[in-house]
Amino acid sequence: MLTNRDISLIRRGRLYSSCVRSSMLHRSETWPVRKENEVALQRAEMRMVRWMCNVKVKDRVPSKELRERLEIDDIILILQQNKLRWYGHVLQKEDTDWVKKCMEYEVEGSSLRGRPKRMWREVVQKDCQARNLNMEDAMDRGRWKKLIKIGWSGWWVGECFFWYQLAQVFSDKGP
């Protein structure tokens, strides 16, 4: 069905998002994602997107254009949204809840040699900084949902966020 030419590209994109991508990102909200994981996910997604659009790499059609044809978001954006949505749920829980205690738990003792493994909390804090979010935003469920939703389904939030950041840059510089 994903390559059936009788089905519109937009419908194929919706089918892909609901079936294939959801399987690829199952339980992704708890992954401490590294750069190589993101690259592997993007490559796999773009192979499928090109296959659905019947476009070869030799045709040199940009990935962004292919995603726009299917009206799907970048898989890394969806991955971020999943992590931030779960983070919001955890922050809204009571301090006595075991899930929140696990998130804040620090292991005692000496660590292994070399660079420490990347922790989920570090990844989420980096995502929050990239979107200019803080813990107080998560306490308001409706607002948090709007702030983390960027893309085809929430493009206006991203657009407003872009203009807000642009205005802050120019207001900091002064006349």
LOMIKOL-455103 format. One record per atom (N, C-alpha, C): residue number from 1; residue in three letters; atom name; x, y, z. Coordinates in pm, whole numbers, m for minus. Layout:
// LOMIKOL-455103
NUM  ALA  CA  X  Y  Z
...
//
This chain:
// LOMIKOL-455103
1  MET  N  81  m119  0
1  MET  CA  0  0  0
1  MET  C  86  127  0
2  LEU  N  203  119  59
2  LEU  CA  288  237  66
2  LEU  C  342  279  m71
3  THR  N  347  184  m166
3  THR  CA  398  217  m299
3  THR  C  288  215  m405
4  ASN  N  166  192  m365
4  ASN  CA  53  187  m459
4  ASN  C  29  326  m517
5  ARG  N  38  339  m647
5  ARG  CA  24  470  m711
5  ARG  C  m120  518  m715
6  ASP  N  m214  429  m688
6  ASP  CA  m355  469  m686
6  ASP  C  m390  546  m558
7  ILE  N  m304  533  m457
7  ILE  CA  m325  603  m329
7  ILE  C  m242  731  m332
8  SER  N  m301  841  m287
8  SER  CA  m230  970  m289
8  SER  C  m109  967  m196
9  LEU  N  m13  1054  m225
9  LEU  CA  107  1061  m142
9  LEU  C  75  1100  2
10  ILE  N  m21  1189  19
10  ILE  CA  m56  1232  154
10  ILE  C  m114  1115  234
11  ARG  N  m198  1035  170
11  ARG  CA  m254  919  238
11  ARG  C  m147  816  270
12  ARG  N  m54  798  178
12  ARG  CA  60  708  204
12  ARG  C  143  760  321
13  GLY  N  160  892  328
13  GLY  CA  234  951  440
13  GLY  C  164  927  572
14  ARG  N  33  938  573
14  ARG  CA  m43  912  697
14  ARG  C  m33  766  738
15  LEU  N  m41  678  639
15  LEU  CA  m28  534  666
15  LEU  C  110  503  721
16  TYR  N  212  562  659
16  TYR  CA  350  544  706
16  TYR  C  365  593  850
17  SER  N  310  712  879
17  SER  CA  323  769  1014
17  SER  C  254  682  1117
18  SER  N  138  632  1084
18  SER  CA  61  556  1183
18  SER  C  110  414  1202
19  CYS  N  163  352  1098
19  CYS  CA  204  211  1110
19  CYS  C  355  191  1122
20  VAL  N  427  239  1022
20  VAL  CA  571  212  1016
20  VAL  C  648  293  1119
21  ARG  N  628  425  1117
21  ARG  CA  704  511  1207
21  ARG  C  671  482  1354
22  SER  N  545  456  1383
22  SER  CA  509  426  1522
22  SER  C  578  298  1570
23  SER  N  599  203  1479
23  SER  CA  673  81  1516
23  SER  C  821  111  1534
24  MET  N  876  198  1448
24  MET  CA  1018  234  1460
24  MET  C  1047  306  1591
25  LEU  N  952  387  1637
25  LEU  CA  974  471  1755
25  LEU  C  904  417  1880
26  HIS  N  864  290  1877
26  HIS  CA  795  233  1992
26  HIS  C  881  244  2119
27  ARG  N  825  304  2221
27  ARG  CA  891  325  2351
27  ARG  C  1013  416  2341
28  SER  N  1018  501  2241
28  SER  CA  1135  587  2220
28  SER  C  1146  697  2324
29  GLU  N  1040  723  2400
29  GLU  CA  1046  831  2498
29  GLU  C  1148  805  2608
30  THR  N  1191  679  2622
30  THR  CA  1287  647  2727
30  THR  C  1427  616  2672
31  TRP  N  1449  635  2543
31  TRP  CA  1580  608  2486
31  TRP  C  1676  724  2512
32  PRO  N  1797  695  2562
32  PRO  CA  1900  800  2567
32  PRO  C  1971  805  2431
33  VAL  N  1914  874  2336
33  VAL  CA  1957  870  2196
33  VAL  C  2090  939  2176
34  ARG  N  2177  871  2100
34  ARG  CA  2304  929  2060
34  ARG  C  2295  972  1915
35  LYS  N  2392  1046  1870
35  LYS  CA  2391  1099  1733
35  LYS  C  2386  987  1629
36  GLU  N  2460  879  1652
36  GLU  CA  2460  770  1554
36  GLU  C  2324  701  1548
37  ASN  N  2249  699  1659
37  ASN  CA  2114  644  1657
37  ASN  C  2022  732  1573
38  GLU  N  2037  864  1588
38  GLU  CA  1955  957  1511
38  GLU  C  1984  943  1361
39  VAL  N  2111  931  1327
39  VAL  CA  2150  917  1187
39  VAL  C  2092  788  1129
40  ALA  N  2099  679  1203
40  ALA  CA  2046  551  1155
40  ALA  C  1895  559  1134
41  LEU  N  1824  625  1226
41  LEU  CA  1680  641  1211
41  LEU  C  1646  727  1089
42  GLN  N  1719  836  1071
42  GLN  CA  1694  923  956
42  GLN  C  1722  852  824
43  ARG  N  1828  774  819
43  ARG  CA  1860  702  695
43  ARG  C  1752  600  663
44  ALA  N  1709  525  764
44  ALA  CA  1604  426  741
44  ALA  C  1475  493  696
45  GLU  N  1441  604  759
45  GLU  CA  1319  674  721
45  GLU  C  1329  727  579
46  MET  N  1440  788  543
46  MET  CA  1451  846  410
46  MET  C  1455  739  301
47  ARG  N  1508  621  332
47  ARG  CA  1500  511  236
47  ARG  C  1355  475  208
48  MET  N  1275  468  314
48  MET  CA  1133  436  297
48  MET  C  1058  548  228
49  VAL  N  1090  672  261
49  VAL  CA  1023  787  199
49  VAL  C  1053  791  50
50  ARG  N  1178  769  13
50  ARG  CA  1213  768  m130
50  ARG  C  1143  654  m202
51  TRP  N  1134  540  m136
51  TRP  CA  1067  423  m192
51  TRP  C  918  454  m215
52  MET  N  855  519  m117
52  MET  CA  712  553  m130
52  MET  C  689  656  m240
53  CYS  N  780  751  m256
53  CYS  CA  767  857  m357
53  CYS  C  820  815  m492
54  ASN  N  879  695  m499
54  ASN  CA  938  644  m623
54  ASN  C  1047  739  m675
55  VAL  N  1133  779  m582
55  VAL  CA  1243  869  m615
55  VAL  C  1374  800  m579
56  LYS  N  1470  808  m666
56  LYS  CA  1600  748  m641
56  LYS  C  1695  855  m586
57  VAL  N  1801  812  m522
57  VAL  CA  1901  904  m468
57  VAL  C  1965  983  m583
58  LYS  N  1980  919  m697
58  LYS  CA  2039  985  m814
58  LYS  C  1958  1105  m860
59  ASP  N  1827  1106  m830
59  ASP  CA  1741  1217  m871
59  ASP  C  1771  1344  m792
60  ARG  N  1840  1330  m680
60  ARG  CA  1885  1442  m598
60  ARG  C  1771  1534  m555
61  VAL  N  1661  1472  m512
61  VAL  CA  1549  1549  m458
61  VAL  C  1574  1563  m308
62  PRO  N  1569  1685  m254
62  PRO  CA  1597  1705  m112
62  PRO  C  1498  1630  m22
63  SER  N  1548  1585  91
63  SER  CA  1465  1511  187
63  SER  C  1347  1594  235
64  LYS  N  1371  1721  256
64  LYS  CA  1266  1810  304
64  LYS  C  1150  1815  204
65  GLU  N  1183  1820  77
65  GLU  CA  1079  1824  m27
65  GLU  C  998  1694  m28
66  LEU  N  1066  1581  m12
66  LEU  CA  994  1454  m10
66  LEU  C  902  1444  112
67  ARG  N  950  1492  227
67  ARG  CA  864  1493  347
67  ARG  C  744  1583  327
68  GLU  N  764  1695  260
68  GLU  CA  652  1786  234
68  GLU  C  549  1723  141
69  ARG  N  595  1646  44
69  ARG  CA  502  1576  m44
69  ARG  C  412  1481  34
70  LEU  N  471  1413  132
70  LEU  CA  396  1316  212
70  LEU  C  329  1380  334
71  GLU  N  363  1506  360
71  GLU  CA  316  1578  479
71  GLU  C  350  1505  607
72  ILE  N  477  1466  618
72  ILE  CA  524  1403  742
72  ILE  C  637  1486  799
73  ASP  N  658  1472  928
73  ASP  CA  764  1544  998
73  ASP  C  891  1461  998
74  ASP  N  1001  1527  1029
74  ASP  CA  1129  1459  1044
74  ASP  C  1119  1364  1163
75  ILE  N  1176  1247  1151
75  ILE  CA  1166  1146  1256
75  ILE  C  1234  1192  1385
76  ILE  N  1337  1274  1374
76  ILE  CA  1406  1324  1493
76  ILE  C  1315  1421  1569
77  LEU  N  1237  1499  1498
77  LEU  CA  1141  1589  1560
77  LEU  C  1036  1510  1638
78  ILE  N  988  1401  1580
78  ILE  CA  889  1316  1648
78  ILE  C  953  1249  1769
79  LEU  N  1078  1208  1755
79  LEU  CA  1150  1148  1867
79  LEU  C  1161  1246  1983
80  GLN  N  1193  1371  1953
80  GLN  CA  1200  1476  2056
80  GLN  C  1065  1496  2123
81  GLN  N  960  1501  2042
81  GLN  CA  825  1521  2097
81  GLN  C  788  1407  2191
82  ASN  N  822  1285  2153
82  ASN  CA  792  1170  2240
82  ASN  C  863  1183  2375
83  LYS  N  992  1218  2370
83  LYS  CA  1068  1232  2494
83  LYS  C  1013  1344  2581
84  LEU  N  983  1458  2519
84  LEU  CA  933  1572  2595
84  LEU  C  792  1546  2650
85  ARG  N  711  1472  2575
85  ARG  CA  578  1440  2626
85  ARG  C  589  1354  2752
86  TRP  N  677  1252  2749
86  TRP  CA  697  1167  2865
86  TRP  C  757  1247  2981
87  TYR  N  851  1332  2952
87  TYR  CA  913  1416  3054
87  TYR  C  808  1503  3124
88  GLY  N  715  1557  3046
88  GLY  CA  606  1636  3103
88  GLY  C  519  1552  3196
89  HIS  N  490  1428  3155
89  HIS  CA  411  1340  3241
89  HIS  C  483  1315  3374
90  VAL  N  613  1289  3365
90  VAL  CA  689  1259  3487
90  VAL  C  697  1380  3578
91  LEU  N  719  1498  3521
91  LEU  CA  728  1619  3603
91  LEU  C  596  1652  3672
92  GLN  N  485  1615  3611
92  GLN  CA  354  1644  3669
92  GLN  C  317  1548  3781
93  LYS  N  390  1439  3796
93  LYS  CA  360  1342  3901
93  LYS  C  401  1398  4037
94  GLU  N  344  1337  4140
94  GLU  CA  378  1379  4277
94  GLU  C  522  1339  4309
95  ASP  N  581  1408  4406
95  ASP  CA  720  1379  4443
95  ASP  C  737  1241  4503
96  THR  N  631  1182  4556
96  THR  CA  638  1049  4617
96  THR  C  623  937  4515
97  ASP  N  589  968  4391
97  ASP  CA  568  867  4288
97  ASP  C  701  800  4252
98  TRP  N  698  668  4233
98  TRP  CA  822  593  4209
98  TRP  C  886  630  4074
99  VAL  N  806  666  3975
99  VAL  CA  862  703  3844
99  VAL  C  945  830  3857
100  LYS  N  893  927  3930
100  LYS  CA  967  1052  3949
100  LYS  C  1092  1028  4033
101  LYS  N  1082  940  4133
101  LYS  CA  1199  908  4214
101  LYS  C  1308  842  4130
102  CYS  N  1266  754  4037
102  CYS  CA  1364  687  3950
102  CYS  C  1435  787  3860
103  MET  N  1363  886  3812
103  MET  CA  1424  986  3725
103  MET  C  1529  1068  3801
104  GLU  N  1504  1094  3927
104  GLU  CA  1593  1178  4005
104  GLU  C  1699  1098  4081
105  TYR  N  1697  965  4069
105  TYR  CA  1788  879  4143
105  TYR  C  1931  892  4093
106  GLU  N  2023  906  4184
106  GLU  CA  2166  913  4153
106  GLU  C  2234  789  4210
107  VAL  N  2308  718  4128
107  VAL  CA  2377  598  4172
107  VAL  C  2505  639  4244
108  GLU  N  2525  583  4362
108  GLU  CA  2644  616  4440
108  GLU  C  2757  522  4403
109  GLY  N  2877  563  4433
109  GLY  CA  2993  478  4407
109  GLY  C  3078  535  4294
110  SER  N  3187  465  4268
110  SER  CA  3278  512  4165
110  SER  C  3226  473  4027
111  SER  N  3259  553  3930
111  SER  CA  3215  526  3794
111  SER  C  3325  454  3717
112  LEU  N  3289  403  3603
112  LEU  CA  3385  334  3519
112  LEU  C  3481  434  3455
113  ARG  N  3591  381  3403
113  ARG  CA  3687  467  3333
113  ARG  C  3628  518  3204
114  GLY  N  3676  632  3162
114  GLY  CA  3634  688  3034
114  GLY  C  3513  778  3047
115  ARG  N  3462  813  2934
115  ARG  CA  3348  904  2930
115  ARG  C  3223  832  2980
116  PRO  N  3147  897  3069
116  PRO  CA  3026  832  3117
116  PRO  C  2922  819  3005
117  LYS  N  2835  717  3017
117  LYS  CA  2731  697  2918
117  LYS  C  2632  813  2924
118  ARG  N  2575  841  2811
118  ARG  CA  2478  950  2802
118  ARG  C  2350  908  2873
119  MET  N  2302  995  2960
119  MET  CA  2182  964  3036
119  MET  C  2059  1029  2972
120  TRP  N  1944  966  2994
120  TRP  CA  1819  1013  2937
120  TRP  C  1789  1156  2980
121  ARG  N  1815  1185  3106
121  ARG  CA  1786  1318  3159
121  ARG  C  1867  1426  3086
122  GLU  N  1993  1395  3053
122  GLU  CA  2076  1490  2979
122  GLU  C  2019  1517  2840
123  VAL  N  1972  1411  2775
123  VAL  CA  1915  1424  2640
123  VAL  C  1790  1513  2645
124  VAL  N  1704  1489  2745
124  VAL  CA  1580  1566  2757
124  VAL  C  1610  1711  2792
125  GLN  N  1705  1735  2878
125  GLN  CA  1740  1872  2913
125  GLN  C  1796  1947  2792
126  LYS  N  1871  1877  2707
126  LYS  CA  1923  1938  2584
126  LYS  C  1806  1972  2491
127  ASP  N  1709  1882  2480
127  ASP  CA  1591  1908  2397
127  ASP  C  1511  2026  2451
128  CYS  N  1499  2036  2582
128  CYS  CA  1428  2149  2643
128  CYS  C  1501  2281  2615
129  GLN  N  1632  2279  2625
129  GLN  CA  1709  2400  2597
129  GLN  C  1695  2442  2452
130  ALA  N  1692  2343  2361
130  ALA  CA  1679  2373  2218
130  ALA  C  1545  2440  2188
131  ARG  N  1442  2404  2265
131  ARG  CA  1309  2462  2243
131  ARG  C  1275  2570  2344
132  ASN  N  1371  2604  2428
132  ASN  CA  1352  2710  2527
132  ASN  C  1237  2678  2624
133  LEU  N  1236  2555  2675
133  LEU  CA  1133  2510  2769
133  LEU  C  1192  2498  2909
134  ASN  N  1108  2508  3010
134  ASN  CA  1154  2486  3147
134  ASN  C  1052  2401  3222
135  MET  N  1086  2364  3347
135  MET  CA  1002  2274  3424
135  MET  C  866  2336  3458
136  GLU  N  860  2467  3472
136  GLU  CA  734  2532  3505
136  GLU  C  633  2520  3389
137  ASP  N  683  2518  3265
137  ASP  CA  595  2501  3150
137  ASP  C  523  2367  3155
138  ALA  N  590  2264  3206
138  ALA  CA  533  2130  3207
138  ALA  C  417  2116  3306
139  MET  N  408  2205  3403
139  MET  CA  300  2194  3501
139  MET  C  164  2229  3443
140  ASP  N  162  2302  3334
140  ASP  CA  37  2335  3265
140  ASP  C  28  2241  3144
141  ARG  N  m56  2136  3155
141  ARG  CA  m62  2032  3052
141  ARG  C  m94  2087  2914
142  GLY  N  m194  2173  2905
142  GLY  CA  m234  2227  2776
142  GLY  C  m124  2307  2710
143  ARG  N  m59  2389  2787
143  ARG  CA  50  2472  2734
143  ARG  C  168  2385  2692
144  TRP  N  202  2286  2775
144  TRP  CA  313  2196  2746
144  TRP  C  287  2121  2614
145  LYS  N  165  2075  2597
145  LYS  CA  130  2002  2476
145  LYS  C  149  2088  2352
146  LYS  N  111  2215  2362
146  LYS  CA  127  2306  2249
146  LYS  C  274  2339  2224
147  LEU  N  352  2353  2331
147  LEU  CA  492  2390  2316
147  LEU  C  576  2279  2254
148  ILE  N  543  2153  2283
148  ILE  CA  625  2044  2230
148  ILE  C  580  1999  2092
149  LYS  N  462  2041  2051
149  LYS  CA  407  1998  1922
149  LYS  C  450  2095  1813
150  ILE  N  547  2053  1733
150  ILE  CA  594  2133  1620
150  ILE  C  598  2041  1499
151  GLY  N  563  2092  1385
151  GLY  CA  564  2010  1264
151  GLY  C  436  2032  1185
152  TRP  N  400  1938  1102
152  TRP  CA  280  1952  1019
152  TRP  C  155  1969  1103
153  SER  N  148  1893  1213
153  SER  CA  28  1900  1296
153  SER  C  30  2020  1388
154  GLY  N  148  2076  1415
154  GLY  CA  156  2191  1503
154  GLY  C  245  2298  1447
155  TRP  N  239  2317  1316
155  TRP  CA  332  2410  1251
155  TRP  C  320  2551  1303
156  TRP  N  200  2593  1342
156  TRP  CA  182  2731  1385
156  TRP  C  256  2758  1515
157  VAL  N  268  2657  1601
157  VAL  CA  343  2676  1726
157  VAL  C  490  2699  1693
158  GLY  N  543  2620  1600
158  GLY  CA  682  2636  1559
158  GLY  C  706  2771  1494
159  GLU  N  611  2812  1411
159  GLU  CA  623  2942  1344
159  GLU  C  622  3055  1446
160  CYS  N  530  3049  1542
160  CYS  CA  524  3152  1647
160  CYS  C  652  3151  1730
161  PHE  N  702  3031  1762
161  PHE  CA  823  3019  1840
161  PHE  C  941  3081  1765
162  PHE  N  948  3056  1633
162  PHE  CA  1055  3113  1551
162  PHE  C  1051  3266  1556
163  TRP  N  934  3324  1535
163  TRP  CA  924  3470  1534
163  TRP  C  950  3529  1672
164  TYR  N  910  3455  1777
164  TYR  CA  936  3500  1913
164  TYR  C  1087  3505  1939
165  GLN  N  1158  3399  1898
165  GLN  CA  1303  3396  1917
165  GLN  C  1372  3505  1835
166  LEU  N  1326  3525  1713
166  LEU  CA  1383  3628  1627
166  LEU  C  1365  3766  1688
167  ALA  N  1246  3791  1744
167  ALA  CA  1219  3920  1808
167  ALA  C  1310  3939  1929
168  GLN  N  1336  3832  2005
168  GLN  CA  1424  3843  2122
168  GLN  C  1568  3874  2081
169  VAL  N  1612  3815  1971
169  VAL  CA  1748  3840  1923
169  VAL  C  1765  3988  1890
170  PHE  N  1669  4044  1818
170  PHE  CA  1679  4182  1777
170  PHE  C  1656  4278  1895
171  SER  N  1574  4239  1991
171  SER  CA  1552  4327  2105
171  SER  C  1675  4332  2197
172  ASP  N  1754  4221  2199
172  ASP  CA  1876  4218  2280
172  ASP  C  1985  4307  2222
173  LYS  N  1989  4318  2089
173  LYS  CA  2094  4397  2024
173  LYS  C  2070  4547  2038
174  GLY  N  1943  4583  2041
174  GLY  CA  1912  4727  2053
174  GLY  C  1922  4798  1919
175  PRO  N  1885  4925  1914
175  PRO  CA  1886  5002  1787
175  PRO  C  2027  5039  1743
//
